[in-house]
Amino acid sequence: MSSLKSTFKRTLLTIAMGSVILTTASCSWLNSIEDPTEGWSADKLYVEGRDNLNEGNWETARDYYQKLEARYPFGKYAQQAQIETAYSYFREREMSQAIIACDRFLRQYPDHPLSPYAMYIKGVATLDEDDGWMNWLTKQDLSKRDAQAARDAFDIFKELVERFPHSRYANDARERMYELIHAQAQYEINTAMYYYKRDAYIAAINRCQTVLNDFQSTDQAEEALQIMKDSYKALGMEDKVKDIERIIEANQNRPSKKTVQHIIQAPQVEAPQ
């Protein structure tokens, strides 16, 4: 029995020693694989990252930027690497990651010259994060959709305009705010019609009231009044119908409002300079 125990112990010892030897050999082999970028300057890492960014090699570009930030966390190259990382995610249509990268940059550098750019990218990415926000207008079951992405993007563009009114992105942000107001109003109109066609007249009226309260300067306000009139008529509320008719008649003499003639298109965002 003692002989068997001795043999068993020797076997375990041999296995253990073999494992140590294999582990040591593996570590030595891994250490022998050198990182080709080891010793590179911040400038060289940035140039390689930017070259790959320009060629559309988004993941490779981010790899260089990550190494740059890890080795040289301070200075202009690290800052530029952060914002270009956000741009690479945006171009790759990884909108959630683009938003995260923009937020990170804005937390660290709220007053950086590229902060307006980061806010602009964040606003556009917010609109497109959920399979394209313009799909609201074509979804069949509109009652299950909301306009939160548009509201969030509007707030981002508004902050951009207020904080950086003279930036190169401010005018476009203003235009997008204007378009978003009309798009949100149209969303409410579409939802009101969804309810109206299903005889849910109170729900339709409530949606139209939202348009009149929040988007009264848009052309959709006139549509809202008409839907409200038809809904009250269907409910047999003739006094309300007459009230709406008086409002419609009074509004006919008001100057016409600017009409948005086009659908919002995703802007051609260029790499940060």
N, C-alpha and C positions, 0 to 999 in steps of 0.2 A: 504493500500500500504506500509506504514512504517513497519507494522508487517511482511509483506512478505520479505521486504529488510533485516530486522533483522534476520529472519529465514535463509535467503540465506547466510548472513555473518557468522552466527554461523556454518552453514554447511561447508563453505569454511575453517573456522578456525579449525574445527574438522578434516577435511581432511588433512590440512597442518600439524597439530600436529601429526596426525597418520603417515604421511610420515616421519617426523623427528624421531619419535620413531622407525619406521621400519629401517630407515637408520642407526641410532645409534646402533640398535640391530645387523644389518648386519655387521657393522664395528667391533663390539665387537666379533661377531662370527668368522669373518675372522682373527682377531688378535689372537684369541684363538688357531688357527691352527699354531702351531710352525713349523718352518723349522728344520727338524731333524739334519741338518748340522750346525745349529747356534752354534757359539763358537768353531767350529773345527779349528785346526791349519792348516797352509799351507801344512805341511807334510801329515796330514791325508786326506785332500781334494785331494792332488796329488795321494796318494796311492790308494784311492778309484777310482779316474779317470783312473789311469793306470791299475788297476785290470779289470775294465770294458772294457778298450781298448783291453787288452789281450784276453778277452772273446768275442770280436767282438760286444760289445754293444756300438756302435759308438755314438749314440745320448745321452745315459746316461753318457758316458765318457765326452762328450763335456759339459754336464750340470755341472758336477763337476769342469771341467776346467774353465768354465765361472765364477762360484762362486769363485774359487781360484783367478782368475785375478781381480775380482771386489773387493775382500777383501784384497788381498795381491798383489798389482800390481807391486811390485818391488821384485827382487831377483830371484834366480835360478829356483824356482818352477813355477813362472809365465812365465818365458822364456820357460821352458820345456813344460808347458801347451799349449803355443801358437803353438809350432812346432808339438806337438802331436795332436792338433786340426786339423792342416793341414793334417796330416797323416790319421786321422779318416775320413775326407772328401774324401781323395784319395781312401781309401779302400772302401768307400761307393759309389764310382764312381760319386761323386759330384765334378767334375773336376773344374768347375768355382769357386766353394767355396774353393777348395783346393788351387787354384792359388791366390785367394784373401788373404787367410790365410798366404801363403808363402810370398806374397808381403808385408803384414803387418809386419811379422817377420823380413824380410830383411831391411825394412825401419828403424825399431827400433834397430836392432842388425846386422848391415852390416858386422861386423868382428867377429861375434860370432863363436865359434867352430862348431856350427850346421848350419852355413850359407851355406856351401857347400851342406849339406843335403837338405836344403830348396830350393836351386837352382835346385838340381837334381829332387826333387819332382815336382817343377814347370815345368821343361822341359818335363818330362814324361807326366804330366797332360795336358800340352799344346798340345802335339801330339794327345791325346785321347779325347780332349774336344768336338770335332765335330764328333760324331758317329764313331770314329775310322779313323785316317788319312789314313790308308792303303787301305781304300775303294776307294781312288782315282784310284787305278790301276784296279778296276773292274767296275767303273761307266761307263755306256754307253755313256752319254753325257759329255765327258771330257771337251768340250769347255766351259762348265759352271762351272768348278771347277778350283781352283787355289791351289798353294802350300804354302799359307801363314803360315799355322800352322807349316809346316816343317821348313820354314825359321825362324820363331819365336823361335822354339825349338832349332834350330841350334845356334842361337845367344845366347840363354840362356846357352847351354852347352859350347859354346866358352868362354863366360864370366867366367863360373865356372873353366874351365881349365886355363885361364889366371890369375885369381885371386887366385885360390887355386890349383896350379899344383901338389901338393903332397898330396892332400886329398884322402881319400879312394874311392871317387866317380870320381876322375879325369880320371882314365884309362877307365872306362866304358863310361864316357862322350865323351872321344876321339873316342872310337869305334862307338858310336852313331852318332857323327858328320860325320865320314867316311861313315856310312851306309846311313845317311840322304842325303849326297851329291849324292850318287848313286840312291837313291830313287827319288830325285828331278829330276835327269837326266832322269830316266826312265819315270817319269811323263811327261816330255817334249817330249820324244820319242813317248809315247802313244798318246799324243795330236797331234803330227805331223802326225802320222798314221791316226788318226781320220780325219784330214783335207785332207790328201792325198787320202784316200778312197772316199772322197766326191768331188774330183777334185778341191779342194781349194789349189792349188799347192803353191801359194805365201805364204799363211798362214803356210803351212807345212814347207817351206824353212825357214821362220822366226823362227819357233820353233826349227828347227835343228840348226840354227845359234846361238840360245841361248845356246844350249848344247855345241857347239864348243867354245863359248866365256866364259861361266861360268863353264863348267864341262868337259873341254878338257882332263883331266887326267883319265876320266872314260871310261869303255868299251863302254858305250853308244855313245861315240863320233864316233866310227866306224859305228854304225847304222845310226847316223845322216848324215854322209857323203853319205851313200847308198841311204837314202831317198831323200837327196838333188839331187843326181845324177838322180834318177828316176823322180823327179819333174821337173828338168830342161829339161830332155828328153821329158816329156809329153808336156812341153811348147814349144818344138822345138828349144831350145836354146843350140845348139850343142857346141858352144864355151865354155859355162859354164860346159857342160857335160865333155868335155876334161880336163878342169881345175880340176874338182873334181876327175877324174880318175887319174891324175898325183899325187894329194894329197894322194889318197888311195894307190897308188903304193909306194909312198915314205914312208908311214906309215907301210907298210908291213914288212919293215926291222927293225922297231923299236922293242925293247924288249917288250914282252907282259906285260900288267898291271895286278895287283892283281884283281881278280874277286870276287865279293860278292856272295857267294853261298847260302845264307840264307836270309829269310825275317826277318825284325826286329820284335822281339817279345817284349811284355811289360815285363820289368824287374820285378823280385820278390823283391819289395821294403819292407824292414823290418822297424819296428817301430824304431824311433830314440833312441839312447842310451845316 
